[in-house]
Amino acid sequence: RGEEGQVCKIPVTGTEVLASGLMTLFEKRRFRNFLLYMADYEESDPSTHKGRDLKTMTAAQLYAAFSLDKYTQEFIGHAMALYMNDEYLNQPAIHLIEAVQLYANSLTHYENAPSPYLYPMYGLGGLPESFSRLAAINNGVFMLNRSVDEILFDADGKAWGIRGGNEVAKASIFVGDPSYFPSEMVQPTGQVVRSICFLDHTVPNIGDCGSAQIIIPGSQCGRTNDVYVSVLDKGLEVVPGHLCVAMVSTKVEGHQNPVAEVDAGIQLLGPILQRFDSVVDTFGPVGDGLDNKCFISKSYDETSHFRTAADDVLDLYFRITGQELDMSIDPHVPQPGDY
């Protein structure tokens, strides 16, 4: 919260909006008007546009139309719409509205949800475990404890197999992150610095929330890119009861001392029992994979909310199948392949 350095909860109910220290009384009224516009807006219904063309109006112009101040713009853009920097301000406002609608819909998707985020019990390892079970009941074959030493290509440059030691596995398409593929098939996209910290106390100023996500807009800490802090406790079964783990990350902007670039997040944690720092190079695919049958994802970026990772999965699905993934299913209605 600017120079005050406060950690403030994003209000998700009318009561929280009234009690929030993020905004003045008059600003709360302007914020409410913005949220009402966002909630009513339907791209296919011009009557909800209120005379605004959000495909030509920029996000900055939309903020100005509602007279929203700098701090309100920052938490809408970075903590609700999950933009990683301020480049979105000069992009069409329709993207901002869609991102905030996604945030709002995520809050209402599950009854009495205190947060728009879901996190698997016992950690992210539950996701590949679930995938493995689903693959197994659909006749998936696993090669455990095998390295990928080489991607094998035919004379036309199409991949047909992978070699691990003296064994070869054949397939029609290959999906993986950049580390599995030849260097000429990927391109550098920057660096990410991460610090994993173990604490014997709850992170100060987050109230009674044992787990939390803190997003520090880059403009509030003298940076271009945001700093992310993810805090997890015993409630998610990822640490013993007397500990919590905090992960602080950001995109590297300089190269003199990258680890210092997460200082804005580290300062929020209080005393640290043990800290592990890393600086990793990130990559993305050179092509779409249609010509060589190698469908390459992007490296994990600095975000801790996995919005960009989810977008990457949707992009992979489209590249592989040629169709958009249908996300309109009702999670409460059984679907083919559920178990």
N, C-alpha and C positions, 0 to 999 in steps of 0.2 A: 504494500500500500504506500508506494512512493517513499518519501524520506522517513515516514513513520516506522517503516519496517515491520508492520503488523502482518500476522497471519490471520486472514479472515475467511470464514466459511462462506461459500457461495450459497445464497438463499435459495431454497427449493420449495418453500411453502409461503403462503401469504403472511403467516405469523413471522417467519424468518425474515422476510423482506422488511417488515415493519421494525424488527429488532436489529437488523443488520447495521453494523458500523461502517459498511462500505460506502454508504450514500447519505446525503442530507435528506431531509423530509421532502423538499421540492424535487430533488433528483430521483427519489423513489417514485414519485408520481410520473416523471418522464420515463423512467425505466419500465414502469407498469404499462404505460401507453405503447412502448416499443414491444413488450412481450405480448400484449393483446393483438397488435398488428401482426406479429410473427405467428401467433397461434391461428389467426383467421386466414392468413395468406394461403391461397391455392393458386399455383401457376396457371391452371386451366380455367380459373374463374376470375375474369377481369374485374368483377365487382369487388373483389377482396384486395385489389391492388391499390385502391385509393388514389388513382391518377398517377401512380409511380411506375416507371418501367425499370424494374430491377435488373434487367439484362444490360442496360446502358448506364444506369446510375451506379456509382461505385459505393463500396461499403462506407467509405469516409463521408460521402454525400448523404447516405441514409442516416448515419449517426447525427450529422448536422441537422437533418430534417426533424429529428426528435430532440435536438439540443442536448444531447448526452455529453457529459464531461469526459475528460481524459481517462480518469480512473474507471468509470463505468464502461467505456469503450474497451479498456484493457482487460477487464475480467470477462466481458462478453466475448471478445475476440479470442482470448487465450485460454480462459478457464472453462468456457461453455462451448464455443465453436472449435476449440483446440487447435487454433493456428499456431505455428511454431515461431513466427516472427511477424512483422508488420507489413509484409508485402501484400497481404490480402486487402489492405485498405484501398488500394488502387485497382482492385479487381471487381467485377460485377457483383452487386449486392445480393443477387439471387443465391450465390454460393454461401454467403454469411447466413441468410435466412434458413437455407436448407440445413446447414450445420447446427444452428441453434434449435431448429425443429427436431433434429435427431437427438440432441441432448435432452430436450423436453420429453420426447416420446420414450426415451430410455428410462426416464424417471417414472413414467406412468405405466410402463410395460409390466412391472411386477407390483402387486398391491403392497402399499406401505413401504416401498423401497426407500431407504434413506440416502441412496446414492445412485447415479446413473451408471456406475461401473459394476461389473461382475468380476469376481476373482475366485478361482477354483480352490476348494479346500485342499490342504497339503501341498500347495504350490503349483506352478505352471507345468510340472511333470505330469499332472493329471490330464492335460490336453493330448500329448502324444500317446499316453496310455489309452485314452478313449479311442483315439484314431486307430491304434493297433488292434483293439478289440473289434472295432467295426470292420477293419480290413480283414481280420481273421475269419469272421463269419461270412465274408464275401469272397472267400478263397484267396486271400492275399498270401504271399510267400515272403518270409522274412529271412534275411541273411545276417545273423547277429555276429558282433565282434569281427567284422570284415572291413578292411580299409578300401577306399576307392583310389586305386593307384593310377588308373588311366581310363579316359572315355574313348571308346573305340568307334571309328568312323569308317564308312565305306568310301568308294571312289568318288561318289557324288557329294561328299561332305556331310552326309546324314549319319547321326549316331545310331548304332545298332546294339551296343553293349558296353558294359563296364568291366574292368579287370581289377580284381583284388587278390594280390599274390598270384597263385597259379590257377585261380578260379575265374570264370567269366559268367556273367549274368546277361541275358539278352532281354530286350524290351523294345517297344515301338516308340515310346517317348520317354524322356528323362526330365525329372523335376528336382531341383535342388537349389541350395544357396550358392553364392559365387565361389565359395572356397573349394567346391568340387570340380570346377571347370577350368579349362586352359585360360591363361592370362589374356590371350587375344580375344576371348569371348566376353570379358567383363571390363568395366571402366571404373576408375576411382571416383568416389563422390564426396570424399572428405575424411574426417576423423571424429570419433566420439570418445569423450573422457567419462569414465564412470568410477564412482567410489561406493563400495559396499561397506556399511558401518554397522557394527553391533553395539547396542546400547543396553544399559540395565535400568532404563527409565523411559517413561513415555515422552515423546517429543514435546517440548514446551509449547504452550499457546494453541494446542489443537483440542482443548477441552477434554471430554471423556471419550473421544474417538480413539480407539486403540489402533486402528488402521486409517490411513489417510493418503491423499495425493495432494501435493502442494506444487503449484505452478508459479514460478517467479517470472513475470514478463521481462524480456531482455532489456526493455527501456527503463525498468525500475532498478537495474543493477549495472547499468553502463555497458550493455551488450546489445548485439543484434538479435541473437537467438535466445530462447527461453532456457531457464534452468528447471529441471524436474526433480522432485523429491517424492519417492514412494516409501511409505512407512507401513510395515506389516507386523502384526503381533501374534500372540498365542491363539487368538480367536480364529485365525486362518490355518492353524496347525503347521506353521512354517518355522517356529522357534520354540524353545522351552518357555515355560510360564514366566520366568523372571527376566526374559530378554525381549527385545524387539529389534528388527533389522530395518535399516533405512538405506535406500539406494538413491544416489544423487548423480545426475548425468546432464550433459549438455554437448552441443556441437563445438568442436575446437575451432576457435577463431584466430588464435595466434599459435606460435610454435615454440616460444621461449620457455614457457612453463605451463603446459596444458592442464596439469592437475589443479593449478590455482584457479582455473576458470570455473570450478564448481564451488568456490568459497562462499558464494551467496547462499547456497543451499546448506553447506556444512555448518555455517554459523547458526542455523536454526535448530540444530540437533542437540546442543548441550554437550556434556562430557561424552567422549567416545571410548568404548572399551577396546575395540580393535577395528582397524580400517584397512581395506584392500583397494588399491587404485589400479586402474588400467586405462591405456589409451590404445584404441584399435582403429585400423583403417576400415573404411566402408566402401562398398562397391555396388554397382548395378549392372544389369545386362546391356550388352551392346546392341543386340537385336531382339526381335520378338520371339524367336525360337521356331518359327514356322518352317524356315529353310533347312535347319539342321536337327530339328526335333529335340533341342535342348531348351527347356523352359526354365529360365533362371530367375530366382527372386532377387529382391534387394537385401542388402545387409540390414540388420536391425539398426535403427537410428537411435537418437538420444531420447525419444519420447518414452514415457513409462505407462501411458494409457493404451498403447497398442492400436490406436486408431489408424496410423499409417501402415502397420503390419496387416490389419484387416483389409485396407484398401489394396495392398499388394496381393493378398490372396484372391480378392475379387478380380484383379487384373490378370493374375495367372489363370484363373478359371476361364476368363473370356478368351485369352490367347490360346488356350488348349482346346476349348470346345467351340469357340466362335459364337457363344451365346452368353448373355448376361445371366448371372446366378439369380434365381428367383428367391428373394428374401421376404416374400409376402406371406409365408406360411404361418399358421397359428401354432406356437410352441406347445399349446395344451392339447392339440389334436395329434394322435399317433400318425407317423409317416412311414412309408416303406423303408426298411433298413434300420428302424429304431430297435433298440433292445433294452 
